[in-house]
Amino acid sequence: MEAIGITLAMFAAVLVSGMVVRVLPVAVPLPLVQIALGALISSFSNHGVQLDPEVFFLLFLPPLLFLDGWRIPKEGVLRDKYSILELAFGLVFITVLGVGYLIHWMIPAMPLPVAFALAAIVSPTDPVAVSAITQRVAIPKRIMHVLEGESLLNDASGLVAFRFAVVAAVSGSFSLGSAALSFLWVAIGGLATGAIFTILVTAAKNLFTRNFGEEPGSEILLSLIIPFGAYELAEHIGGSGILAAVSAGVAMSYVELSGKAMAITRIQRNAVWNMLQFTLNGIMFVLLGEQLPAIFKGAVSVVMDTGHLNPWWLLVYAVAINVALAVLRFSWVWISLAIGRRIAARRGTRAPEPSIRLMLAVSLAGVRGAITLAGVLTLPFVMDNGEPFPARDLAIFLAATVIIVSLITASVGLPRLLRGLNVPEEAEHHRQEDLASAAARDAAVKGIEAAAHDMTIKNPDADPAVYTEIANRLMSSLQQRAVGGLDPDVEPEEIKRQQEIERQMRLAALVASRSELYRMARQGTLSDEMAREMVKGLDLQEARLRA
C-alpha cells in the first residue's frame, strides 16, 4: 500500500509542479520544481521507490524517443543536416572520450568503462527543457530545429554508447573490433525493425478501418503500443530497441501524411501524447528528487574511497564535469561553424559570420534532461560476478548535477542572450505558409463545388438553386475570409435544412483542404511541421461542425 501511496504522491507532484511554475514571479525550469517536490516526498517516505533498471528503461524511454521521432521537423533537420550530424555524432564521440577520461582521472574509484558510461549519458540534450526555459523569450525557429534534430540523433547515439559502456563495465571485457561489428548490427537491425514494424502495423490497421470503420480509442491505444512493440521486437532479434523506437516515430510521421485518420482521432491522440510526455518527464524528475538523498549518501561513500573525506569534493567533481561539457560544446560549435564557412567559400558562396552571442546561445541550449535521467537510472545494481556495480550512486548523482546545473545556467543565460538577438528572418517559412494557405483555399472551393454537385444529383426533387446559392456564399466567404449568413426571412424549417447543407459543404471543404495540405507535405513543397499545424486547425473546425 505504501508503494501505491508514493506513486499517487508522485503523480500529484507532477500535477502541482505545472501549477507552481505558472504562479512563481520568476521563471524557474519545471524540472527543478519537480526535483524539489520529489525530495519533499522522500522526507515523508520510509522505504522509497525500488527501481528495476530494465523495467524503468522499457517504461520511460521508448515512448519519449518515439514521440521525438514522430514530431521532429524533418525539413528543418534536412536543411541543417551537416550541423546537426556534427553535433549529434562528432560532439557525442568527443564528449564520451574527453569527459570520460577526465572523470576517471578525477575519480580513480570510478572504473574507466563506468566513466565512459557517465560521459555518454550526459551527452544527449533536451529541446523540451529548452522550450520551457524560452517561453518568455522566443528562440529562433532555425536554432530550435537544429537543437531538435541534434537531440533526436544524440539521444540515440548517446544511449547506444551508454549501453556498450555498461556492458563493458558489467562483463569486465571490451573489444573495439567486435564492438564495431556489433554496433553495425545493433544499429541497422534496430532502425530497420522500428520502421518496418510501424509500417506493417499501420497498414494492417488502415486495412481494418477501411472495411469496418474507425474507433478513436483503439487508434490512440495502438499508437501507444507501437513504440513498446518496436523496442521489444528489436531487442529480441539483437538490435537496438532505442534506435527502433526512434525509427518507429520517424516512420509514423510519414505514415501520418496519408491523412487517413479521422479528425477527432488526431485531436484526441495529440492530447493523450502531450499528457503522456508531460507525465513521463515529470515522473522522472520527481523520482530523481525522491531518490536524491539516498544517492547522495552513496556518492559520499565513493568519494571517501578516493581519500577525499570532505563531501564538498562532490561539488568540485560536478563543477569540473559541467565546465568540461560547456567548453567542449562551445569549441565544437565554433569549429563546426568555421568549417561550414570554409566549405561555403570553396563553393563560391559567402556564409554570414555568426556572432559570439549566437554561439553562446547554441552552447547554453545544450540542456540535459529526461533522456539523461532515464538512462543513468538504468545502471545495473550488480556486475556479472555478483559484486555491486562500482560507483553507481556517484554516477547517478553526477548526472543529476549536470542536469540541474545545465537547467540553471540555461534559464539564467539563454533569455539574456536571446533578447534582441539578430537572426535573419526565415522568408521561406512565410512563403510556404502563404502558398499552403492559397492551395488549401483553392482545394476548399473545389470541395464545395463537388459537394454541391453531389447533393444536387442525390436530391433531384429539391430546388438546385438552394445548393448553388449556399455554395456560392461559402466560396465567396472563403475567398474574402469572411463569414456568410442565411436569409432571416426564410422559414425556420428551411433555415435548418440550409444550415445542414452548409454544414455538409463546409465539411467537404475541410476534407479537401486537408487532403491538399497532406499532398503538398508528401511532395515536399510544404514542411511536415507546418502541415501538422495547419491540419490541427482544420481538425478543430471539423470537430466543431460534427459536434
C-alpha positions in Angstrom: 0.0 0.0 0.0 2.8 2.4 0.7 4.2 1.9 -2.8 0.8 2.9 -4.2 0.7 5.9 -1.9 4.2 7.0 -3.1 3.1 6.6 -6.7 0.0 8.7 -6.3 2.1 11.3 -4.4 4.4 11.5 -7.4 1.5 12.0 -9.9 0.2 14.7 -7.6 3.7 16.3 -7.5 3.8 16.3 -11.3 0.3 18.0 -11.4 1.3 20.6 -8.7 4.6 21.4 -10.4 2.8 22.6 -13.5 0.8 25.0 -11.3 3.8 26.2 -9.3 5.8 27.3 -12.3 2.9 29.4 -13.5 2.5 31.3 -10.2 6.2 31.9 -9.4 7.2 35.5 -10.1 10.4 34.5 -11.7 11.0 31.9 -14.5 12.1 28.6 -12.9 12.5 25.5 -15.1 9.8 22.9 -14.5 12.3 20.0 -13.9 13.8 21.9 -10.9 10.4 22.3 -9.3 9.7 18.6 -9.8 13.0 17.6 -8.3 12.3 19.7 -5.3 8.8 18.1 -4.9 10.4 14.7 -5.2 12.9 15.5 -2.4 9.9 16.6 -0.3 8.2 13.3 -0.9 11.3 11.4 0.2 11.2 13.2 3.6 7.8 11.6 4.3 8.7 8.1 2.9 10.4 5.4 4.9 11.4 3.0 2.2 11.4 5.0 -1.1 10.9 3.6 -4.5 12.7 0.4 -5.5 13.8 0.7 -9.2 14.3 -2.2 -11.6 16.6 -0.7 -14.2 15.4 -2.8 -17.1 11.7 -2.1 -16.4 12.4 1.6 -15.9 14.2 1.7 -19.2 11.3 0.0 -21.0 8.6 2.1 -19.5 10.1 5.5 -20.0 12.4 5.6 -23.0 10.5 4.0 -25.9 7.5 6.4 -25.8 9.7 9.5 -25.4 12.1 8.5 -28.2 9.1 7.6 -30.4 7.5 11.0 -29.8 10.8 12.7 -30.7 11.0 10.9 -34.0 7.3 11.5 -34.7 7.3 15.2 -34.2 10.8 16.1 -35.4 10.6 18.9 -38.1 12.2 16.8 -40.9 12.5 19.7 -43.4 14.5 21.8 -40.9 16.6 18.8 -40.0 17.5 18.1 -43.6 18.3 21.7 -44.3 20.8 21.9 -41.5 21.8 18.2 -41.6 25.6 18.8 -41.6 25.5 21.0 -38.5 23.1 18.5 -36.8 25.3 15.5 -37.6 28.4 17.2 -36.3 26.7 18.0 -33.0 24.9 14.6 -32.7 27.8 12.3 -33.6 31.0 14.2 -33.5 30.3 16.0 -30.3 29.0 12.8 -28.6 32.1 10.9 -29.6 34.4 13.7 -28.3 32.4 14.0 -25.1 32.5 10.3 -24.4 36.3 10.2 -24.8 37.3 13.6 -23.3 34.9 13.8 -20.4 35.2 10.0 -19.8 38.9 10.2 -19.3 38.6 13.4 -17.2 36.1 11.7 -14.8 38.3 8.6 -14.5 41.4 10.8 -13.8 39.5 12.9 -11.1 37.8 9.8 -9.5 40.1 6.7 -9.7 37.4 4.8 -7.8 35.2 5.0 -10.9 36.4 2.5 -13.4 37.0 3.8 -17.0 34.0 1.9 -18.5 31.8 3.5 -15.9 33.3 6.9 -16.6 32.6 6.4 -20.3 29.1 5.4 -19.5 28.6 8.5 -17.4 30.1 10.7 -20.2 27.9 9.0 -22.8 24.6 9.5 -20.8 25.3 13.2 -20.2 25.8 13.9 -23.9 22.2 13.8 -25.1 20.4 17.2 -25.0 16.8 18.0 -24.3 14.9 20.6 -26.5 11.7 20.2 -24.4 13.6 21.7 -21.5 14.9 24.5 -23.7 11.3 25.2 -24.9 10.2 25.5 -21.3 13.0 27.9 -20.5 12.5 30.1 -23.5 8.7 30.5 -23.2 9.1 34.2 -22.3 11.8 34.9 -24.9 11.2 33.1 -28.1 14.1 31.1 -29.6 14.6 31.5 -33.4 13.0 28.6 -35.3 16.1 27.6 -37.2 18.1 27.3 -34.0 15.3 25.3 -32.4 15.2 23.0 -35.4 18.9 22.4 -35.1 18.5 21.6 -31.4 15.6 19.2 -32.0 17.5 17.4 -34.8 20.6 17.2 -32.6 18.6 15.9 -29.7 16.9 13.2 -31.7 20.2 11.8 -33.0 22.3 12.3 -30.0 19.6 10.6 -27.8 20.2 7.5 -30.0 24.0 7.8 -30.3 24.5 8.7 -26.6 22.2 5.9 -25.4 23.8 3.3 -27.6 27.3 4.3 -26.5 26.0 4.2 -22.9 24.7 0.7 -23.3 28.0 -0.5 -24.8 30.0 1.1 -21.9 27.7 -0.5 -19.3 28.1 -3.9 -21.0 31.9 -3.4 -20.8 31.7 -2.4 -17.2 29.5 -5.3 -16.2 31.3 -8.0 -18.1 34.8 -6.6 -17.4 35.9 -7.0 -21.1 35.8 -4.9 -24.2 37.0 -5.4 -27.8 36.9 -2.5 -30.2 36.7 -4.7 -33.3 33.8 -6.9 -32.0 32.1 -3.8 -30.6 32.3 -2.1 -34.0 30.7 -5.1 -35.8 28.2 -5.5 -33.0 27.3 -1.8 -33.3 26.6 -2.1 -37.1 24.2 -5.0 -36.5 22.6 -3.3 -33.5 22.1 0.0 -35.4 20.9 -1.5 -38.7 18.7 -4.1 -37.0 17.1 -1.5 -34.7 16.5 1.1 -37.4 15.0 -1.4 -39.8 12.9 -3.1 -37.2 11.3 0.1 -36.0 10.4 1.3 -39.4 9.2 -2.0 -40.8 7.1 -2.8 -37.7 5.4 0.6 -37.8 4.6 0.4 -41.5 3.2 -3.1 -41.2 1.1 -2.4 -38.1 -0.4 0.8 -39.5 -1.0 -0.8 -42.9 -3.0 -3.6 -41.2 -4.8 -1.0 -39.1 -5.7 1.0 -42.2 -7.0 -2.1 -44.0 -9.2 -2.9 -41.0 -10.6 0.6 -40.6 -11.3 0.9 -44.3 -13.6 -2.1 -44.1 -15.1 -1.8 -40.6 -14.7 1.9 -39.6 -12.5 3.7 -37.1 -12.7 3.8 -33.3 -10.6 6.8 -31.9 -9.9 5.0 -28.6 -8.4 1.9 -30.4 -6.3 4.2 -32.7 -4.9 6.0 -29.8 -4.1 2.8 -27.9 -2.4 1.4 -31.0 -0.1 4.5 -31.3 0.8 4.0 -27.6 1.7 0.3 -28.2 3.8 0.8 -31.3 7.0 2.1 -29.6 6.9 -0.7 -27.0 6.4 -3.3 -29.7 9.2 -1.9 -31.9 11.5 -1.8 -28.9 10.8 -5.3 -27.7 11.0 -6.8 -31.2 14.3 -5.2 -31.9 15.8 -6.3 -28.6 14.5 -9.8 -29.2 16.5 -10.1 -32.5 19.6 -8.5 -31.0 19.1 -5.0 -32.5 18.9 -1.7 -30.7 15.5 -1.0 -29.1 16.5 2.6 -28.7 17.0 3.1 -32.4 13.9 1.0 -33.2 11.8 3.4 -31.1 13.3 6.4 -32.9 12.8 5.0 -36.4 9.3 3.9 -35.5 8.5 7.5 -34.6 10.0 8.8 -37.9 8.1 6.2 -39.8 4.9 7.2 -38.0 5.4 10.8 -39.1 5.5 9.7 -42.8 2.5 7.3 -42.3 0.5 10.3 -40.9 1.0 12.2 -44.2 -1.5 9.8 -45.7 -4.2 11.7 -43.8 -6.3 8.5 -43.3 -7.1 9.1 -39.6 -10.3 10.9 -38.6 -10.0 14.5 -37.3 -11.3 13.6 -33.9 -8.8 10.8 -33.7 -5.9 13.2 -34.4 -7.2 15.7 -31.8 -7.6 13.2 -29.0 -4.4 11.4 -29.8 -2.4 14.6 -29.8 -3.9 15.5 -26.3 -3.1 12.0 -25.0 0.5 12.1 -26.2 1.0 15.6 -24.8 -0.3 14.4 -21.4 1.9 11.3 -21.6 5.0 13.4 -22.4 4.4 15.8 -19.6 3.7 12.9 -17.2 6.7 10.8 -18.1 9.1 13.7 -18.0 7.6 14.9 -14.7 7.6 11.5 -13.0 11.3 11.0 -13.9 12.4 14.3 -12.3 10.1 13.7 -9.2 11.6 10.3 -8.9 15.1 11.8 -9.1 14.2 14.1 -6.2 12.8 11.2 -4.2 16.0 9.1 -4.8 18.4 12.0 -4.4 19.1 11.8 -0.6 20.0 8.1 -0.8 22.0 8.6 -3.9 23.9 11.5 -2.2 24.9 9.2 0.7 26.2 6.5 -1.7 28.1 9.2 -3.7 29.8 10.5 -0.5 30.9 6.9 0.4 32.5 6.6 -3.1 34.3 10.0 -2.7 35.7 8.8 0.7 37.1 5.8 -1.1 39.2 8.2 -3.2 40.7 9.6 0.0 38.6 12.8 0.0 36.8 12.8 3.3 35.0 16.1 2.7 31.7 15.7 0.8 32.3 19.1 -0.8 34.5 17.3 -3.3 31.3 16.2 -4.9 30.7 19.8 -5.9 34.2 20.0 -7.3 33.6 17.0 -9.5 30.2 18.3 -10.6 31.6 21.7 -11.5 34.6 20.2 -13.4 32.3 18.0 -15.5 29.9 20.8 -16.3 32.8 23.2 -17.2 34.3 20.4 -19.4 30.9 19.9 -21.2 30.4 23.6 -21.7 33.9 24.2 -23.1 33.7 21.1 -25.4 30.3 22.2 -26.7 31.3 25.8 -27.4 34.5 24.8 -29.0 32.7 22.2 -31.2 30.0 24.8 -32.2 32.8 27.3 -33.1 34.8 24.7 -35.1 31.6 23.4 -36.9 30.6 26.9 -38.0 34.2 27.7 -39.1 34.3 24.5 -41.2 30.8 25.4 -42.7 32.0 28.9 -43.7 35.1 27.4 -45.3 33.1 24.9 -47.3 30.7 27.6 -48.4 33.7 29.8 -49.5 35.0 26.9 -51.7 31.6 26.6 -53.4 31.7 30.3 -54.2 29.1 31.4 -51.6 29.5 33.6 -48.6 28.1 32.3 -45.3 27.4 35.0 -42.7 29.8 35.0 -39.7 27.8 34.1 -36.6 28.1 36.3 -33.5 29.6 35.2 -30.2 26.1 35.7 -28.7 24.6 33.2 -31.2 27.3 30.6 -30.5 26.9 31.1 -26.7 23.1 30.7 -27.1 23.5 27.4 -29.0 26.1 26.2 -26.5 23.9 27.1 -23.5 20.9 25.5 -25.2 22.6 22.1 -24.8 20.5 21.4 -21.7 20.4 17.9 -20.3 17.1 16.4 -19.3 14.8 13.4 -19.4 16.8 11.1 -21.6 20.0 11.6 -19.5 18.0 11.0 -16.3 16.2 7.9 -17.7 19.4 6.4 -18.9 21.5 6.9 -15.8 18.8 5.5 -13.6 19.0 2.2 -15.5 22.6 1.5 -14.4 22.6 -2.1 -13.1 22.9 -2.8 -9.4 25.4 -5.8 -9.7 28.1 -7.0 -12.1 28.1 -10.4 -13.8 30.3 -11.8 -11.0 27.7 -10.7 -8.4 29.6 -7.8 -7.0 28.0 -4.3 -6.6 28.2 -2.1 -9.7 31.1 0.3 -9.0 30.3 3.9 -8.2 26.7 3.6 -9.3 25.3 6.2 -6.8 28.1 8.6 -7.6 27.4 8.3 -11.4 23.7 9.0 -10.9 24.5 11.9 -8.6 26.9 13.5 -11.0 24.5 13.0 -13.9 21.8 14.7 -11.8 24.0 17.6 -11.0 24.8 18.0 -14.7 21.1 18.2 -15.4 20.4 20.7 -12.6 23.4 22.9 -13.4 22.6 23.0 -17.2 19.0 23.9 -16.4 20.0 26.7 -14.1 22.7 28.2 -16.4 20.3 28.0 -19.4 17.4 29.6 -17.5 19.6 32.4 -16.4 21.7 32.9 -19.5 19.5 32.0 -22.5 16.8 34.7 -22.1 19.5 37.3 -21.8 21.4 36.0 -24.9 18.3 35.6 -27.0 16.8 39.0 -26.1 17.4 41.2 -29.1 19.5 38.6 -30.9 19.7 39.5 -34.6 18.8 36.3 -36.6 17.9 36.6 -40.3 14.2 36.2 -40.8 13.1 32.9 -42.5 11.5 34.2 -45.7 11.0 30.6 -46.8 8.7 29.8 -43.9 6.4 32.7 -44.7 6.5 31.8 -48.4 5.4 28.3 -47.6 2.7 29.4 -45.3 1.2 31.8 -48.0 1.5 29.1 -50.7 -0.2 26.4 -48.5 -3.0 28.8 -47.4 -3.8 29.7 -51.0 -3.7 26.0 -52.1 -5.9 25.0 -49.2 -8.5 27.7 -50.1 -8.5 26.6 -53.8 -9.0 23.0 -52.7 -11.8 24.0 -50.4 -13.6 25.8 -53.2 -13.3 22.7 -55.4 -14.6 20.6 -52.5 -17.6 22.8 -52.1 -18.3 22.7 -55.8 -18.1 18.9 -55.8 -20.3 18.6 -52.7 -23.0 20.9 -54.3 -22.9 18.8 -57.4 -23.3 15.5 -55.5 -26.2 16.9 -53.4 -28.0 18.1 -56.5 -27.7 14.6 -58.0 -28.7 12.8 -54.8 -31.8 15.1 -54.2 -33.4 15.5 -57.6 -36.7 16.8 -56.1 -35.0 19.7 -54.2 -34.5 23.1 -55.7 -30.9 23.1 -57.2 -30.8 26.8 -56.8 -30.5 26.3 -53.0 -27.4 24.3 -53.3 -25.9 26.7 -55.8 -26.7 29.7 -53.6 -25.2 28.2 -50.4 -22.1 27.0 -52.3 -21.5 30.4 -53.9 -21.9 32.1 -50.5 -19.4 29.7 -48.9 -16.9 30.1 -51.7 -17.2 33.8 -51.5 -16.6 33.8 -47.7 -13.5 31.6 -48.2 -12.0 33.9 -50.8 -12.8 37.0 -48.8 -12.0 35.4 -45.5 -15.5 36.5 -44.2 -18.4 34.6 -42.7 -21.6 34.4 -44.7 -25.1 34.3 -43.2 -28.6 32.9 -44.0 -31.6 35.0 -45.1 -33.6 35.8 -42.0 -36.9 35.9 -43.9 -36.7 32.2 -44.7 -39.0 29.8 -42.8 -37.3 28.1 -39.7 -37.6 24.6 -41.2 -36.0 25.7 -44.4 -33.3 27.5 -42.4 -32.4 24.2 -40.6 -32.3 22.4 -43.9 -30.0 25.1 -45.4 -27.8 25.0 -42.3 -27.4 21.3 -42.7 -26.5 21.7 -46.4 -24.0 24.4 -45.4 -22.5 22.1 -42.7 -22.0 19.3 -45.2 -20.4 21.7 -47.7 -18.1 23.1 -45.0 -17.1 19.6 -44.1 -16.3 18.8 -47.7 -14.2 22.0 -47.9 -12.2 21.0 -44.8 -11.6 17.5 -46.2 -10.4 18.9 -49.5 -8.1 21.4 -47.8 -6.6 18.8 -45.5 -6.0 16.4 -48.4 -4.2 19.2 -50.3 -2.0 20.1 -47.4 -1.0 16.4 -46.9 -0.4 16.1 -50.7 1.9 19.1 -50.5 3.7 17.7 -47.5 4.2 14.3 -49.2 5.7 16.1 -52.3 8.0 18.2 -50.1 6.5 21.6 -51.1 5.3 22.1 -47.5 7.2 21.2 -44.4 5.6 18.4 -42.3 5.8 20.7 -39.2 3.7 23.4 -41.0 1.3 20.8 -42.4 0.8 19.4 -38.9 0.0 22.9 -37.5 -2.4 23.8 -40.3 -4.2 20.4 -40.2 -4.6 20.8 -36.5 -6.7 24.0 -37.1 -8.8 22.2 -39.8 -9.4 19.3 -37.4 -10.7 21.6 -34.7 -13.1 23.2 -37.2 -14.3 19.8 -38.3 -14.8 18.6 -34.7 -17.0 21.7 -34.0 -19.1 21.0 -37.2 -19.6 17.4 -36.2 -20.4 18.1 -32.6 
